[in-house]
Amino acid sequence: MRRYLDNQFYESVNTTEWRDWLRASLGFCHEHAWFAVNQRLGDALGFSIIYRDIVNSILNQLSEGGSPASASSRWTALLRQIPEQARNMIGKMLYALTPRKRCPVCEHRDEVTRTTISVLVEELEKQEMTDALQASHGLCFPHLRLAFEHVRDVSVSEKLLTIHREKLESLRAELGEFIRKNDYQLIEAGFGKEGDAWLRAVGMVVGNRKEK
C-alpha cells in the first residue's frame, strides 16, 4: 500500500482517471488517508489538489438544480420525515456526501491480495510453498477463507486444512499455557514462546496489526 500510494502521488495526482475515481470515492477511506499522511506518502500540495477537487465537486452538486434521484430513492423513509422545504437540499447533501466508489487504496489492496492468495494456492502443489507455509504462523482467518475460495484441487484443500488445524491446535495449547502461567503461584516462572501467543491469536483471527 505504501508503494502504491507513493507511486500515485508521484505520478497520478493530475491524471483524469485517478481524479475522477477520487471524486467518486470522496478521496481515501479513514485508514488509508491517515496512513498516507502519517507515512508522508504524499506532500501537502498533492493532498490539497485532491481534496480541493473533492470539496469543489460537493459544492457543485449542492448548487445544481433539480433533485438527486439516487439519494431520494435510497433515503426515501428518512426524507419523508423531513419538512418538504428542506427535503431537496438534505437529499442533495446525502447524495453528495456518500461515496459512489470504494477507496482506491482498498480496491488496490484487495486486488493484490486476491492475486497473491491465488498464486499461493496454485504453488501449494509444490513442496517449497508447502514448507514455507508450514514454517510461518499460517494465514489469518480472512486470508484463509479467501484461499479456500480459490481452491479447486482436493489435495491442496487437504494441505491447507492440515497445516492450519495443526497451527490452531498449537496456538490453543500455547494460549492455555499462557493462561496457566498467569496464576500468581507460577508468575515467577516466566514465559516461553507462549508469551506472545495472545498477540498471535488476535493476528490469526483478524489479520496482522495495521501500521500507523
Backbone as JSON, one array per atom type, in Angstrom:
{
  "sequence": "MRRYLDNQFYESVNTTEWRDWLRASLGFCHEHAWFAVNQRLGDALGFSIIYRDIVNSILNQLSEGGSPASASSRWTALLRQIPEQARNMIGKMLYALTPRKRCPVCEHRDEVTRTTISVLVEELEKQEMTDALQASHGLCFPHLRLAFEHVRDVSVSEKLLTIHREKLESLRAELGEFIRKNDYQLIEAGFGKEGDAWLRAVGMVVGNRKEK",
  "N": [[0.83, -1.19, 0.0], [1.99, 1.16, 0.71], [3.84, 1.53, -1.38], [2.1, 1.7, -3.55], [0.56, 4.04, -2.96], [2.62, 5.92, -2.83], [3.55, 5.89, -5.48], [1.22, 6.72, -6.82], [0.78, 9.31, -5.82], [3.06, 10.49, -6.76], [2.94, 10.17, -9.55], [0.25, 10.36, -10.47], [-1.47, 12.36, -9.53], [-2.53, 14.44, -11.03], [-3.83, 13.16, -13.09], [-6.62, 12.42, -15.16], [-8.17, 10.07, -14.86], [-7.56, 9.04, -12.25], [-8.28, 11.21, -10.64], [-11.01, 11.39, -11.22], [-11.89, 9.01, -10.07], [-11.26, 9.49, -7.36], [-12.92, 11.64, -6.8], [-15.37, 10.37, -6.95], [-15.1, 8.51, -4.9], [-14.81, 10.08, -2.74], [-12.21, 10.72, -1.99], [-9.78, 9.06, 0.04], [-10.36, 6.21, 2.21], [-10.82, 6.36, 5.82], [-8.74, 4.96, 7.13], [-6.69, 4.72, 5.12], [-6.29, 7.33, 4.28], [-5.17, 8.63, 6.54], [-3.03, 6.94, 6.89], [-1.49, 7.53, 4.62], [-0.91, 10.21, 5.2], [0.47, 10.01, 7.7], [2.63, 8.4, 6.99], [3.85, 10.02, 5.25], [3.44, 9.88, 2.46], [2.41, 11.39, 0.5], [2.75, 14.77, -0.52], [1.93, 18.01, 0.95], [0.94, 19.62, -1.09], [-0.03, 17.77, -3.0], [-2.13, 16.51, -1.55], [-3.71, 18.78, -1.16], [-4.51, 19.42, -3.79], [-6.01, 17.15, -4.48], [-8.06, 17.09, -2.48], [-9.2, 19.62, -2.64], [-10.42, 19.38, -5.09], [-12.36, 17.45, -4.48], [-13.93, 18.77, -2.52], [-14.8, 20.9, -4.08], [-16.32, 19.51, -5.98], [-18.43, 18.55, -4.39], [-19.62, 20.97, -3.56], [-20.45, 21.92, -6.04], [-22.38, 20.01, -6.7], [-24.28, 20.58, -4.77], [-25.13, 23.02, -5.65], [-26.42, 22.56, -7.98], [-29.46, 22.43, -9.89], [-32.73, 20.82, -9.51], [-33.62, 17.52, -8.23], [-31.78, 14.99, -6.51], [-32.05, 11.89, -7.79], [-31.02, 9.38, -7.06], [-30.37, 9.71, -4.38], [-32.88, 10.34, -3.27], [-34.28, 7.98, -3.64], [-32.81, 6.16, -2.2], [-32.85, 7.07, 0.4], [-35.52, 7.29, 1.06], [-37.39, 6.77, 3.22], [-36.27, 8.26, 5.31], [-36.27, 10.86, 4.26], [-38.95, 11.39, 4.02], [-39.7, 12.09, 6.54], [-38.84, 14.62, 6.87], [-39.38, 18.14, 6.75], [-40.97, 19.47, 3.85], [-39.83, 21.72, 2.57], [-37.15, 21.54, 3.19], [-36.38, 19.17, 2.23], [-35.31, 18.62, -0.37], [-32.75, 19.85, -0.37], [-31.5, 18.45, 1.73], [-31.59, 15.89, 0.69], [-29.85, 16.25, -1.48], [-27.5, 16.76, -0.07], [-27.1, 14.31, 1.26], [-26.68, 12.65, -0.93], [-24.41, 13.86, -2.11], [-22.5, 13.53, -0.12], [-22.05, 10.85, 0.07], [-19.96, 8.23, -0.76], [-19.49, 6.98, -4.06], [-17.84, 5.2, -5.12], [-15.41, 2.77, -4.08], [-12.7, 3.36, -1.75], [-9.69, 3.95, -3.47], [-7.3, 2.81, -2.63], [-8.05, 0.73, -0.95], [-9.3, -0.83, -2.88], [-7.13, -1.48, -4.54], [-5.5, -2.84, -2.67], [-7.13, -5.1, -2.13], [-7.22, -6.28, -4.63], [-4.51, -6.96, -5.05], [-4.23, -8.71, -2.91], [-6.02, -10.78, -3.61], [-4.74, -11.74, -5.92], [-2.27, -12.58, -4.86], [-3.05, -14.58, -3.01], [-4.2, -16.36, -4.79], [-1.97, -17.19, -6.27], [-0.5, -18.37, -4.21], [-2.16, -20.55, -3.58], [-2.05, -21.99, -5.98], [0.65, -22.63, -6.05], [0.91, -24.3, -3.91], [0.96, -26.9, -4.56], [3.54, -27.46, -4.91], [6.42, -28.47, -3.1], [8.07, -26.55, -1.97], [6.49, -24.26, -1.46], [4.66, -25.36, 0.31], [6.37, -26.01, 2.44], [7.17, -23.43, 3.16], [4.77, -22.29, 4.03], [4.2, -23.93, 6.2], [6.31, -23.24, 7.84], [5.65, -20.72, 8.61], [3.45, -18.55, 10.59], [1.08, -19.23, 9.57], [-1.96, -18.58, 7.66], [-4.07, -15.77, 8.31], [-7.49, -15.76, 9.48], [-9.29, -14.3, 7.65], [-7.74, -14.35, 5.25], [-7.29, -17.05, 4.97], [-9.87, -17.99, 4.55], [-10.32, -16.75, 2.08], [-8.39, -18.1, 0.6], [-9.42, -20.72, 0.56], [-11.6, -20.22, -1.03], [-10.41, -20.03, -3.47], [-9.47, -22.52, -3.99], [-9.28, -25.38, -6.05], [-8.57, -27.93, -6.09], [-8.49, -31.07, -4.54], [-6.31, -32.12, -3.07], [-4.85, -29.85, -2.45], [-6.64, -28.45, -0.84], [-6.74, -30.19, 1.3], [-4.12, -29.98, 2.23], [-4.06, -27.29, 3.07], [-5.98, -27.39, 5.09], [-4.89, -29.31, 6.87], [-2.41, -28.15, 7.62], [-3.26, -25.76, 8.86], [-4.98, -26.63, 10.84], [-3.19, -27.91, 12.54], [-1.66, -25.7, 13.32], [-3.56, -24.17, 14.66], [-4.24, -25.87, 16.75], [-1.78, -25.93, 18.09], [-1.57, -23.24, 18.77], [-3.77, -22.97, 20.45], [-2.92, -24.58, 22.58], [-0.69, -23.11, 23.47], [-1.91, -20.73, 24.26], [-3.41, -21.71, 26.37], [-1.32, -22.44, 28.07], [-0.19, -19.95, 28.56], [-2.27, -18.73, 29.95], [-2.34, -20.43, 32.17], [0.17, -19.91, 33.33], [-0.21, -17.38, 34.26], [-1.23, -17.59, 36.71], [-0.87, -16.61, 40.05], [0.87, -18.11, 41.57], [2.61, -19.17, 39.8], [3.74, -17.16, 38.38], [6.35, -16.23, 38.61], [7.81, -18.01, 37.2], [8.06, -17.26, 34.62], [7.7, -16.68, 31.02], [7.67, -18.69, 28.06], [7.78, -19.45, 24.64], [5.1, -19.06, 24.51], [4.56, -16.56, 25.37], [3.83, -14.46, 23.66], [1.56, -15.43, 22.58], [-1.06, -14.56, 22.76], [-1.1, -12.23, 21.22], [-0.49, -13.3, 18.73], [-2.75, -14.83, 18.4], [-4.79, -12.91, 18.16], [-3.9, -11.74, 15.76], [-4.14, -13.96, 14.07], [-6.9, -14.35, 13.94], [-8.07, -11.9, 13.07], [-6.27, -10.75, 11.32], [-3.05, -9.23, 10.63], [-1.62, -6.61, 12.69], [-2.31, -3.27, 11.78], [-0.24, -0.84, 10.23], [0.55, 2.38, 11.6]],
  "CA": [[0.0, 0.0, 0.0], [2.92, 2.3, 0.73], [4.37, 1.7, -2.72], [1.0, 2.14, -4.42], [0.26, 5.44, -2.67], [3.79, 6.72, -3.21], [3.53, 6.0, -6.95], [0.07, 7.5, -7.26], [1.02, 10.72, -5.51], [4.17, 10.98, -7.6], [2.67, 10.11, -10.99], [-1.14, 10.38, -10.92], [-2.32, 13.36, -8.88], [-3.22, 15.27, -12.03], [-4.42, 12.38, -14.18], [-8.09, 12.47, -15.17], [-8.76, 8.81, -14.37], [-7.45, 8.93, -10.79], [-9.06, 12.28, -10.03], [-12.43, 11.0, -11.34], [-12.14, 7.98, -9.05], [-11.2, 10.11, -6.03], [-14.14, 12.43, -6.62], [-16.47, 9.43, -6.7], [-14.88, 7.81, -3.62], [-14.56, 11.13, -1.74], [-10.83, 10.54, -1.53], [-9.42, 7.77, 0.62], [-11.04, 5.85, 3.45], [-10.18, 6.91, 7.01], [-7.48, 4.25, 7.38], [-5.65, 4.98, 4.14], [-6.0, 8.77, 4.25], [-4.22, 8.94, 7.6], [-1.82, 6.17, 6.61], [-0.7, 8.32, 3.68], [-0.42, 11.4, 5.91], [1.45, 9.63, 8.72], [3.82, 7.84, 6.34], [4.35, 11.06, 4.34], [3.46, 9.31, 1.12], [2.03, 12.46, -0.41], [3.05, 16.06, 0.11], [0.78, 18.87, 1.23], [0.39, 20.09, -2.36], [-0.82, 16.69, -3.58], [-3.38, 16.41, -0.78], [-4.52, 19.98, -1.41], [-5.09, 19.3, -5.12], [-7.03, 16.1, -4.44], [-9.21, 17.39, -1.63], [-9.9, 20.77, -3.19], [-11.25, 18.84, -6.16], [-13.49, 16.77, -3.85], [-14.77, 19.8, -1.93], [-15.41, 21.63, -5.19], [-17.35, 18.64, -6.56], [-19.58, 18.54, -3.48], [-20.28, 22.28, -3.65], [-21.13, 21.99, -7.34], [-23.59, 19.18, -6.62], [-25.27, 21.29, -3.95], [-25.6, 24.2, -6.38], [-27.18, 22.14, -9.16], [-30.91, 22.4, -9.75], [-33.35, 19.5, -9.54], [-33.44, 16.66, -7.05], [-30.94, 13.8, -6.77], [-32.92, 10.7, -7.8], [-30.41, 8.28, -6.32], [-30.48, 9.97, -2.95], [-34.27, 10.29, -2.83], [-34.73, 6.59, -3.6], [-32.07, 5.43, -1.17], [-33.21, 7.55, 1.73], [-36.93, 7.68, 0.99], [-38.04, 6.78, 4.53], [-35.74, 9.37, 6.09], [-36.67, 12.14, 3.68], [-40.38, 11.6, 4.26], [-39.88, 12.67, 7.87], [-38.26, 15.96, 6.87], [-40.26, 19.13, 6.12], [-40.81, 19.49, 2.39], [-38.97, 22.8, 2.11], [-35.74, 21.18, 3.42], [-36.17, 17.8, 1.74], [-34.46, 18.56, -1.55], [-31.36, 20.16, -0.01], [-30.95, 17.35, 2.53], [-31.38, 14.8, -0.26], [-28.62, 16.56, -2.21], [-26.37, 16.58, 0.84], [-26.9, 12.88, 1.45], [-26.11, 12.11, -2.17], [-23.07, 14.41, -2.32], [-21.58, 13.08, 0.92], [-21.98, 9.4, 0.06], [-19.06, 7.75, -1.82], [-20.08, 6.11, -5.08], [-16.8, 4.21, -5.41], [-14.59, 2.44, -2.92], [-11.36, 3.96, -1.64], [-8.84, 3.28, -4.46], [-6.26, 2.02, -1.97], [-8.73, -0.52, -0.55], [-9.51, -1.61, -4.11], [-5.82, -1.99, -4.94], [-5.1, -3.84, -1.67], [-7.91, -6.32, -2.31], [-6.8, -6.9, -5.89], [-3.2, -7.58, -4.8], [-4.46, -9.85, -2.01], [-6.62, -11.89, -4.39], [-3.7, -12.29, -6.8], [-1.28, -13.26, -4.03], [-3.66, -15.81, -2.5], [-4.37, -17.26, -5.94], [-0.64, -17.76, -6.56], [-0.17, -19.27, -3.09], [-2.94, -21.79, -3.72], [-1.52, -22.73, -7.13], [2.0, -23.12, -5.74], [0.9, -25.27, -2.8], [1.24, -28.24, -5.1], [4.99, -27.63, -4.85], [6.89, -28.65, -1.73], [8.69, -25.32, -1.47], [5.45, -23.4, -0.9], [4.13, -26.06, 1.48], [7.34, -25.83, 3.52], [7.14, -22.02, 3.58], [3.54, -22.07, 4.8], [4.35, -24.65, 7.47], [7.29, -22.52, 8.65], [5.08, -19.44, 9.02], [2.36, -18.66, 11.56], [-0.14, -19.59, 8.84], [-2.79, -17.48, 7.18], [-5.13, -15.32, 9.21], [-8.79, -16.29, 9.07], [-9.81, -13.7, 6.4], [-6.99, -14.81, 4.09], [-7.51, -18.5, 4.84], [-11.17, -18.12, 3.9], [-10.12, -16.39, 0.68], [-7.63, -19.18, -0.03], [-10.33, -21.83, 0.29], [-12.46, -19.82, -2.15], [-9.64, -20.2, -4.7], [-9.05, -23.92, -4.14], [-10.01, -26.22, -7.0], [-7.93, -29.24, -6.04], [-8.71, -31.71, -3.23], [-5.06, -32.27, -2.32], [-4.48, -28.52, -1.95], [-7.54, -28.14, 0.28], [-6.32, -31.04, 2.42], [-2.89, -29.39, 2.77], [-4.44, -26.08, 3.8], [-6.7, -27.79, 6.29], [-3.96, -30.0, 7.78], [-1.43, -27.18, 8.14], [-3.87, -24.77, 9.75], [-5.5, -27.3, 12.03], [-2.04, -28.1, 13.43], [-1.28, -24.4, 13.87], [-4.6, -23.76, 15.61], [-4.09, -26.72, 17.94], [-0.59, -25.46, 18.77], [-1.89, -21.93, 19.34], [-4.67, -23.22, 21.58], [-2.11, -25.09, 23.69], [0.14, -22.01, 23.97], [-2.8, -19.82, 24.99], [-3.72, -22.36, 27.63], [-0.14, -22.35, 28.92], [-0.07, -18.54, 28.97], [-3.28, -18.52, 31.0], [-1.91, -21.18, 33.36], [1.32, -19.27, 33.96], [-0.63, -16.13, 34.87], [-1.57, -17.88, 38.1], [0.1, -15.9, 40.9], [1.84, -19.06, 42.11], [3.54, -19.56, 38.73], [4.11, -15.98, 37.63], [7.8, -16.06, 38.62], [8.42, -18.98, 36.28], [8.29, -16.59, 33.34], [7.04, -17.23, 29.84], [8.45, -19.14, 26.92], [7.24, -19.0, 23.35], [3.68, -18.74, 24.65], [4.44, -15.21, 25.89], [3.12, -13.57, 22.73], [0.51, -16.22, 21.94], [-2.3, -13.77, 22.69], [-0.97, -11.34, 20.07], [-0.6, -14.13, 17.53], [-4.15, -15.26, 18.29], [-5.52, -11.78, 17.58], [-3.5, -11.64, 14.36], [-4.68, -15.1, 13.33], [-8.35, -14.23, 13.75], [-8.49, -10.7, 12.33], [-5.23, -10.24, 10.42], [-1.96, -8.55, 11.33], [-1.8, -5.23, 13.12], [-2.07, -2.3, 10.71], [0.73, 0.2, 10.56], [0.01, 3.71, 11.8]],
  "C": [[0.87, 1.25, 0.0], [3.44, 2.58, -0.68], [3.31, 2.23, -3.67], [0.72, 3.63, -4.21], [1.41, 6.35, -3.09], [3.81, 6.94, -4.72], [2.39, 6.89, -7.42], [0.26, 8.99, -6.98], [2.09, 11.31, -6.42], [3.77, 11.12, -9.06], [1.25, 10.5, -11.39], [-2.03, 11.47, -10.34], [-3.12, 14.16, -9.9], [-3.8, 14.48, -13.2], [-5.94, 12.34, -14.04], [-8.7, 11.24, -14.53], [-8.73, 8.74, -12.84], [-8.27, 10.0, -10.09], [-10.55, 11.98, -10.11], [-12.79, 9.98, -10.26], [-12.21, 8.62, -7.67], [-12.4, 11.01, -5.77], [-15.3, 11.51, -6.26], [-16.33, 8.73, -5.35], [-14.75, 8.78, -2.46], [-13.17, 10.94, -1.12], [-10.59, 9.15, -1.0], [-10.28, 7.47, 1.84], [-10.24, 6.41, 4.63], [-8.8, 6.28, 7.22], [-6.38, 4.69, 6.42], [-5.34, 6.46, 3.97], [-4.94, 9.1, 5.31], [-2.95, 8.12, 7.49], [-0.91, 6.96, 5.68], [-0.11, 9.56, 4.35], [0.71, 11.03, 6.87], [2.75, 9.09, 8.13], [4.45, 8.83, 5.36], [4.49, 10.56, 2.91], [2.99, 10.31, 0.07], [2.32, 13.78, 0.26], [1.78, 16.89, 0.27], [0.13, 19.37, -0.06], [-0.49, 19.02, -3.0], [-2.15, 16.51, -2.88], [-4.29, 17.59, -1.06], [-5.22, 19.89, -2.76], [-6.25, 18.31, -5.11], [-8.27, 16.55, -3.67], [-9.9, 18.69, -2.0], [-10.86, 20.33, -4.28], [-12.51, 18.19, -5.58], [-14.46, 17.79, -3.26], [-15.5, 20.59, -3.01], [-16.53, 20.82, -5.82], [-18.6, 18.62, -5.7], [-20.34, 19.86, -3.57], [-21.03, 22.44, -4.97], [-22.41, 21.18, -7.33], [-24.68, 19.87, -5.81], [-25.87, 22.48, -4.67], [-26.46, 23.83, -7.58], [-28.68, 22.15, -8.87], [-31.44, 20.98, -9.79], [-33.08, 18.73, -8.28], [-32.62, 15.44, -7.41], [-31.76, 12.52, -6.66], [-32.35, 9.57, -6.96], [-30.56, 8.47, -4.83], [-31.92, 9.81, -2.48], [-34.78, 8.86, -2.77], [-34.05, 5.82, -2.47], [-32.52, 5.82, 0.23], [-34.67, 8.0, 1.81], [-37.58, 7.79, 2.36], [-37.58, 7.96, 5.36], [-36.28, 10.7, 5.57], [-38.15, 12.43, 3.89], [-40.64, 12.26, 5.61], [-39.41, 14.12, 7.96], [-39.24, 16.93, 6.21], [-39.93, 19.31, 4.65], [-39.84, 20.55, 1.92], [-37.48, 22.49, 2.29], [-35.38, 19.86, 2.74], [-35.18, 17.73, 0.58], [-33.0, 18.82, -1.21], [-30.74, 19.03, 0.8], [-30.7, 16.13, 1.65], [-30.1, 15.01, -1.06], [-27.39, 16.33, -1.33], [-26.06, 15.1, 1.04], [-26.23, 12.25, 0.24], [-24.65, 12.56, -2.34], [-22.05, 13.84, -1.34], [-21.44, 11.57, 1.0], [-21.06, 8.93, -1.08], [-19.8, 6.83, -2.8], [-19.06, 5.11, -5.63], [-16.05, 3.93, -4.12], [-13.31, 3.26, -2.92], [-10.44, 3.23, -2.62], [-7.74, 2.43, -3.83], [-6.84, 0.69, -1.48], [-8.91, -1.43, -1.77], [-8.2, -2.25, -4.57], [-5.35, -3.08, -3.99], [-5.82, -5.16, -1.89], [-7.52, -7.05, -3.59], [-5.46, -7.62, -5.72], [-3.36, -8.81, -3.91], [-5.03, -11.04, -2.76], [-5.58, -12.55, -5.28], [-2.7, -13.11, -6.01], [-1.82, -14.59, -3.51], [-3.83, -16.83, -3.61], [-3.05, -17.96, -6.28], [-0.25, -18.74, -5.46], [-0.87, -20.61, -3.25], [-2.39, -22.63, -4.87], [-0.18, -23.37, -6.79], [2.04, -24.12, -4.6], [1.1, -26.7, -3.27], [2.73, -28.53, -5.08], [5.44, -27.67, -3.39], [7.45, -27.37, -1.13], [7.65, -24.39, -0.81], [4.83, -24.04, 0.34], [5.05, -25.86, 2.67], [7.29, -24.4, 4.06], [5.91, -21.73, 4.43], [3.63, -22.75, 6.16], [5.31, -23.92, 8.41], [6.76, -21.19, 9.17], [4.06, -19.65, 10.15], [1.06, -19.09, 10.9], [-0.9, -18.36, 8.39], [-3.78, -17.06, 8.26], [-6.47, -15.8, 8.66], [-9.32, -15.65, 7.78], [-9.08, -14.21, 5.16], [-7.12, -16.32, 3.89], [-8.86, -18.75, 4.16], [-11.06, -17.8, 2.4], [-9.36, -17.48, -0.07], [-8.54, -20.35, -0.37], [-11.29, -21.5, -0.85], [-11.75, -20.02, -3.5], [-9.27, -21.66, -4.97], [-9.93, -24.66, -5.14], [-9.49, -27.65, -6.99], [-8.07, -29.82, -4.63], [-7.43, -31.79, -2.42], [-4.61, -30.94, -1.73], [-5.35, -28.16, -0.75], [-7.16, -28.95, 1.51], [-5.05, -30.49, 3.07], [-3.22, -28.16, 3.62], [-5.09, -26.43, 5.13], [-5.76, -28.41, 7.32], [-3.0, -29.02, 8.44], [-2.09, -26.26, 9.18], [-4.53, -25.41, 10.97], [-4.37, -27.51, 13.03], [-1.65, -26.79, 14.09], [-2.3, -23.93, 14.91], [-4.52, -24.59, 16.9], [-2.89, -26.27, 18.77], [-0.86, -24.12, 19.46], [-2.81, -22.08, 20.55], [-3.88, -23.68, 22.8], [-1.27, -23.97, 24.31], [-0.7, -21.0, 24.74], [-3.17, -20.4, 26.35], [-2.55, -22.27, 28.6], [0.08, -20.93, 29.42], [-1.05, -18.24, 30.11], [-2.85, -19.21, 32.29], [-0.8, -20.45, 34.1], [0.98, -17.9, 34.54], [-1.16, -16.34, 36.29], [-0.48, -17.27, 38.99], [1.17, -16.82, 41.46], [2.9, -19.43, 41.08], [4.14, -18.36, 38.0], [5.62, -15.78, 37.56], [8.51, -17.0, 37.67], [8.74, -18.35, 34.94], [7.62, -17.31, 32.18], [8.05, -17.68, 28.79], [7.84, -18.59, 25.63], [5.77, -18.64, 23.42], [3.46, -17.29, 25.1], [3.7, -14.25, 24.98], [1.99, -14.31, 22.01], [-0.78, -15.41, 21.78], [-2.27, -12.81, 21.51], [-1.11, -12.12, 18.76], [-2.03, -14.61, 17.31], [-5.01, -14.14, 17.69], [-5.2, -11.65, 16.1], [-4.06, -12.76, 13.51], [-6.16, -14.9, 13.0], [-8.72, -13.05, 12.86], [-7.48, -10.19, 11.31], [-4.2, -9.46, 11.22], [-2.31, -7.12, 11.68], [-1.47, -4.27, 11.98], [-1.08, -1.25, 11.18], [0.04, 1.55, 10.71], [0.74, 4.71, 10.93]]
}
